[in-house]
Amino acid sequence: MSRDQKIRPPMVAGMFYPQKKLTLEREVAMLLENAMDKHITGKVFSLIVPHAGYLYSGGVAARAYRQIMDTNLDVVVVISPSHREYFKEISIYDGYAYSTPLGNIPVDRVLALELAQIHPQIIVSEVGHRYDEHALEVQLPFLQKVLDKFTLLPIVMGDQSKENINVLAEGLFEILQNKKALIVASTDLSHFYNYDRAALLDEVVIENVKKFDEEKLYSDLNADRCEMCGSGPVITAMKASKLLGADKSDVLLYRNSGDVTGDKSEVVGYMSAVIYKELKVKN
């Protein structure tokens, strides 16, 4: 099958989110309806969103997606970690589209090739996009619901090293400068601590994101003062957004799985945030 024909099918529909189109539409619509609109004054560059099943983190993700409702965009860059296979590179999907029960989203293959030409660590491949990798896929129904037409640049980071973060952030800056673009960083926070310990670890992430301090976040992660499975995507989004002109980062909502299930013995943390250039209102 050629790249012109290859479409990445929905691998986790029926597991992480509903498989039937109508049920999925209703669930996403309900999550968005219940999410508060912060009324961001300024240009949004990036969102940070969780990637668990909608039952657990859908409400947290919806809070971020609500902030871009009906935004006119050319391309959405979704960056996720790889849970299913390890590789050293940064992988952009090599097919024509990503599919969900809501339809196909075309891959921006022109931008994919432009980005891949910037550095050999960035490859166009199906590596990282295979199997039941969920972290990127679960973002797509939300994007399909809140936006009209857009193309997708689906990126999975195999190695979330500082080198790869810098390569990708600088590459995104280079290709997105004149585009109406959004970057979505997919991550969960701490995993399988008790409720109180998780809250302490996750607060370190929250404070660094609020302060828009990606260098401190990287340092705290390396020192085991906090945890994120998608640290590479998040720090990349923060760096690229700063290069593109963002000057503010707000954390919109934090919860963990214990808030949903009531079981606080081993929880997973979820955060949503928005990175933007604040519009200064003259008095």
Buried (B, 14 or more C-beta within 10 A) or exposed (E): EEBEEBBBEBBBBEEBBBEEBEEBBEBBEEBBEEBEEBEBEBBBBBBBBBBBBBEBBBBBBBBBBBBBEEBEBBBBBBBBBBBBBEBEBBBBBBBBBBBBBBEBBBBBBEBBEBBBEBBEBBBBBBBBBBEEBBBBBBBBBBBBBBBEEBBBBBBBBBBBEEEBBBBBBBBBBEBBEEBEBBBBBBBBBBBEBEBEEBBEBBBBBBBBBEEBBBEBBBEBBEEEBBBBBBBBBBBBBBBBBBBBEBBBBBBBBBBBBBBBEEEBEEBBBBBBBBBBBEEEEEE
